[in-house]
Amino acid sequence: MAAKKMKDEEKVRYSDKELAEFKKIIQDKIEEAEVDLKHFQGQLDHSDENSDTESAGTSNMMEDGGESMNREKIAALAHRQRKFIMQLQAALVRIENKTYGVCRETGKLISKERLKIVPHTTLSIEAKNAQSKGD
């Protein structure tokens, strides 16, 4: 096992086969994220329809405030999904450039385990922890 760990540390990039595996993971994540985004957008569209059909006299201010807060939460979730999709798409570009999985701080390979959990990351655990300590 020590020899394998040493070999991974010496590598400067992941192989084309490994990059293809990561590409599949990322494409699957993009598909899931797009489904979630459509769901959020549908909820926002639906709340627009409801607010248009209700007359101003039948709604009380508390309901309007609650609906407004709910709409803001859904809009924030939709924004987060869009950002996540953009980060995943940027990861696909790094795969095409064969720079995927290389930490932007240390220049070393990010562990496969981390990339499988957070496929859009550009930082190794060590760099992320160092960044957190600096905050």
C-alpha positions in Angstrom: 0.0 0.0 0.0 2.9 2.4 0.8 4.2 1.9 -2.8 0.8 2.8 -4.3 0.6 5.9 -2.1 4.1 6.9 -3.2 3.1 6.4 -6.8 0.0 8.6 -6.5 2.0 11.4 -4.9 4.6 11.3 -7.8 1.9 11.5 -10.5 1.3 15.0 -11.9 -2.1 14.2 -13.4 -4.8 11.6 -13.6 -4.7 9.1 -16.5 -7.1 9.5 -19.4 -9.0 6.4 -18.1 -9.3 8.0 -14.6 -10.4 11.3 -16.2 -13.1 9.5 -18.1 -14.4 8.0 -14.9 -14.5 11.4 -13.2 -16.2 12.8 -16.4 -19.0 10.3 -16.0 -19.5 11.1 -12.3 -19.6 14.8 -13.1 -22.1 14.4 -16.0 -24.4 12.4 -13.7 -24.2 15.1 -11.1 -25.0 17.8 -13.7 -28.1 15.8 -14.8 -29.3 15.5 -11.1 -28.6 19.2 -10.5 -30.5 20.2 -13.6 -33.5 18.2 -12.5 -33.4 19.9 -9.1 -33.1 23.3 -10.7 -36.1 22.7 -12.9 -38.0 21.7 -9.8 -37.1 24.9 -8.1 -37.9 27.0 -11.2 -41.3 25.2 -11.4 -42.0 26.1 -7.8 -41.1 29.8 -8.5 -43.3 29.8 -11.6 -46.2 28.2 -9.7 -45.9 30.8 -6.9 -46.1 33.5 -9.5 -49.3 32.1 -10.9 -50.8 31.9 -7.4 -50.0 35.5 -6.5 -51.5 36.7 -9.8 -54.8 34.9 -9.3 -55.4 35.9 -5.6 -57.1 39.2 -5.1 -55.5 41.7 -2.9 -58.4 41.8 -0.5 -58.4 38.1 0.4 -54.7 37.8 1.3 -53.6 39.1 4.6 -50.2 40.6 5.2 -48.9 37.6 7.3 -49.6 35.2 4.4 -47.9 37.5 1.9 -44.8 37.8 4.1 -44.6 34.0 4.6 -45.0 33.4 0.9 -42.4 36.0 0.1 -39.9 34.3 2.5 -40.7 30.9 1.0 -40.2 32.4 -2.5 -36.8 33.9 -1.4 -35.7 30.5 -0.1 -36.6 28.7 -3.3 -34.9 31.5 -5.4 -31.7 31.1 -3.2 -31.8 27.3 -3.7 -32.2 27.8 -7.5 -29.3 30.2 -7.5 -27.1 27.7 -5.5 -28.0 24.9 -8.1 -27.1 27.2 -11.0 -23.7 27.9 -9.3 -23.1 24.2 -8.6 -23.9 23.3 -12.3 -21.4 26.0 -13.4 -18.7 24.6 -11.1 -19.3 21.1 -12.5 -19.1 22.4 -16.0 -15.8 24.1 -15.2 -14.6 20.7 -13.9 -15.5 19.2 -17.3 -13.3 21.8 -18.9 -10.4 20.9 -16.6 -10.9 17.3 -17.6 -10.7 18.2 -21.3 -7.5 20.3 -20.5 -6.2 17.3 -18.4 -5.7 19.6 -15.4 -8.6 18.1 -13.4 -7.7 16.9 -9.9 -4.7 19.0 -9.5 -4.8 21.3 -6.4 -4.7 24.9 -7.4 -2.7 25.8 -4.2 -0.2 22.9 -3.9 0.0 21.6 -7.5 -0.4 18.1 -6.1 -3.1 15.6 -7.0 -6.3 15.8 -5.0 -7.2 12.4 -3.6 -9.7 10.3 -5.7 -11.8 9.9 -2.6 -12.2 13.7 -2.3 -12.9 14.1 -6.0 -15.6 11.4 -5.9 -17.4 13.2 -3.0 -16.8 16.8 -4.2 -16.1 16.4 -7.9 -15.9 20.2 -8.6 -13.3 20.9 -6.0 -10.0 22.6 -7.0 -8.4 22.2 -3.5 -6.9 19.2 -1.8 -7.9 18.5 1.8 -4.5 20.0 3.0 -5.0 23.2 1.1 -8.7 23.5 2.2 -7.7 23.0 5.8 -4.9 25.6 5.5 -7.4 28.0 3.9 -9.8 27.4 6.8 -7.2 28.1 9.4 -6.3 31.4 7.7 -10.0 32.6 8.0 
